[in-house]
Amino acid sequence: MKTLLKILSYLALAGTIVPSIMVFMEKMDIDTNKNIMTVSMVLWFITAPFWVNKKAEETIL
């Protein structure tokens, strides 16, 4: 499960970077960019908290 969350998180992170580069290169329009980045942002904020900094939390407990 943790591996799946990491994969989804990294794909979401790529979904916030790649579309901007494609708009800069004029391969994608701005409206598509906004939609992809919004979905990617939501996916990142849903998946990342479950695995980022888990070692620090586990050692305290």
Secondary structure, DSSP 8 states (H G I E B T S, - for coil): -HHHHHHHHHHHHHHHHHHHHHHHTTSS-HHHHHHHHHHHHHHHHHHGGGTTTHHHHHHH-
